[in-house]
Amino acid sequence: MPILTTHRLRPVPPFDFAQTLRFLGVFTPMDGEQTLGPRSLTKAVRIHGQTVGLGLHSAGSVEAPELTCDLFSDHALTPRIEEAALNRVRFFLSLDEDLEPFYALARQDAPFQKVLRQLYGYHQVKFLTPFENACWAVLTQRTPGSVAREMKRRLVEVYGGSVQTPDGALRAFPEPADLVRASAAELAGLLHNSRKGDALAAAAQAFGQVNEAWLRQEPYDEVKAWLCRIRGIGPWSATFVLLRGLGRMDNLPLDDPGNVLTREMMSAATKMYGPLSVQALRERACHYGVWQGYWGHYLRATG
């Protein structure tokens, strides 16, 4: 498949593409959905009904980063789709985030220095789209990860798209418009789970009617409330989508000691800071202000 267009992307430094690749290598929700090389990533995405392959290669350094981005498609790319594909890459890999304010706060946190050294230049890798994140949240509810990944694979094969790239054919997760054509009963039959079928149908309807820019920019609590109105999306799933699908890192809800996020944060923070209470955990998060989501993500990303 010939390269249709090649572009140069300049992330905000510091940016370490090796950290991106390392994270994707262990990010199980995307197992088998991309090809990773020593300095390259090849992936596919659905944009306005067209499947576009993304071939990314590192062409710079951590302090002067640059990526080449090749776009592949079985059909000619219109300027609109081409621009949307490049914007999707920038958002997916958080290329435009200036981490220096976060790092300035992190340098005041002595126990955190080990994490900072280990992940220096890592910009959060999100789910490729918030809709994919919402669907993954539904699929993993009370379900083992291996089973959820198999369900996701079926969705991709039946409702997604594929594109030929130099690394072979790659499949893309469906857009809301791809899933909205399927009934809840059809989705339930595919997944052998009526509750998840209903929830995915509701998510497709909701995300198909909202502007993603609104989800990224409106007040955190308003977007969370909108997410919680979708059948099958509760407070934990909404927080998950806000953090990992929309990059809303300004808030890290640690109100309920029993919820998944708080438990994960307690486990990760204890390894770094030693035993601490939920109140002490909240105080650590408050030090980071609007960067507390990044602090939490870095802690969990170290394993």
Long-range contacts (C-beta under 8 A, 24 or more apart in sequence): 1-53, 1-72, 1-74, 1-163, 1-164, 1-165, 1-166, 3-55, 3-70, 3-71, 3-72, 4-71, 4-72, 4-73, 4-76, 4-77, 5-70, 5-71, 5-77, 5-82, 6-68, 6-69, 6-70, 6-71, 7-68, 7-69, 7-70, 7-71, 7-86, 8-59, 8-66, 8-67, 8-68, 8-69, 9-66, 9-67, 9-68, 9-69, 9-86, 9-89, 9-90, 9-95, 10-60, 10-65, 10-66, 10-67, 10-95, 11-65, 11-66, 11-67, 11-93, 11-95, 11-96, 11-123, 12-95, 12-96, 12-97, 12-98, 12-99, 13-62, 13-63, 13-64, 13-65, 13-121, 14-62, 14-63, 14-65, 14-99, 14-120, 14-121, 15-62, 15-65, 15-95, 15-121, 15-123, 16-62, 16-65, 16-120, 16-121, 16-122, 17-56, 17-58, 17-65, 17-67, 18-58, 19-119, 19-120, 19-121, 19-122, 19-123, 20-93, 20-122, 20-123, 20-125, 23-122, 23-125, 23-301, 24-125, 26-303, 27-125, 28-145, 28-149, 29-127, 29-136, 29-149, 29-152, 31-149, 32-153, 33-156, 33-170, 33-171, 33-173, 34-170, 35-165, 35-167, 35-168, 35-170, 42-165, 42-166, 42-167, 42-170, 43-128, 43-170, 44-161, 44-162, 44-163, 44-165, 44-170, 44-171, 44-172, 45-85, 45-88, 45-128, 45-129, 45-172, 45-173, 46-160, 46-161, 46-172, 46-173, 46-174, 46-175, 46-178, 47-81, 47-84, 47-85, 47-88, 47-175, 48-80, 48-81, 48-84, 48-175, 49-175, 49-177, 49-178, 50-75, 50-77, 50-81, 50-161, 51-160, 51-161, 51-162, 51-163, 51-172, 52-77, 52-81, 52-85, 52-163, 52-172, 53-163, 53-164, 53-165, 53-170, 54-85, 54-89, 55-165, 55-166, 55-167, 56-89, 62-120, 62-121, 67-95, 72-163, 72-164, 72-165, 72-166, 73-163, 74-163, 74-164, 88-128, 88-129, 91-126, 91-247, 92-125, 92-126, 92-127, 92-128, 93-123, 93-125, 93-126, 94-123, 94-124, 94-125, 94-126, 94-247, 95-123, 97-123, 97-124, 97-247, 99-123, 99-294, 101-291, 102-288, 102-291, 102-294, 102-295, 105-287, 105-288, 105-289, 105-291, 105-295, 106-288, 106-295, 106-298, 108-287, 109-284, 109-287, 111-272, 111-273, 112-272, 112-295, 112-298, 114-272, 115-272, 115-298, 115-299, 115-302, 116-298, 118-302, 119-298, 119-301, 119-302, 122-298, 122-301, 124-244, 124-247, 124-249, 124-294, 124-297, 126-244, 126-245, 126-246, 126-247, 127-244, 127-245, 128-173, 129-173, 129-175, 129-212, 129-245, 130-207, 130-212, 130-215, 130-241, 130-245, 130-246, 131-175, 131-176, 131-203, 131-204, 131-207, 131-245, 132-173, 132-245, 133-240, 133-241, 133-244, 133-245, 133-246, 134-203, 134-207, 134-227, 134-230, 134-233, 134-237, 134-241, 134-245, 135-173, 135-200, 135-203, 137-233, 137-237, 137-240, 137-241, 138-196, 138-199, 138-200, 138-203, 138-232, 138-233, 138-237, 139-191, 139-196, 141-196, 141-232, 141-237, 151-191, 151-193, 151-196, 154-190, 154-191, 155-179, 155-190, 155-191, 155-200, 158-190, 176-203, 176-204, 176-205, 176-207, 176-208, 177-204, 177-208, 179-203, 179-204, 180-204, 180-205, 180-208, 195-232, 196-232, 198-231, 198-232, 199-230, 199-231, 199-232, 199-233, 200-232, 202-230, 202-231, 202-232, 203-230, 203-231, 203-232, 203-233, 206-230, 215-246, 216-246, 216-247, 216-248, 220-248, 220-250, 220-251, 223-248, 235-259, 236-260, 236-261, 243-293, 243-296, 243-297, 248-293, 249-290, 249-291, 249-292, 249-293, 249-294, 249-297, 250-289, 250-290, 250-291, 250-292, 250-293, 251-292, 251-293, 252-285, 252-292, 252-293, 252-295, 252-296, 254-278, 254-281, 254-282, 254-285, 264-300, 265-296, 265-299, 265-300, 268-296, 268-299, 268-300, 268-302, 269-299, 271-302, 272-299, 272-302
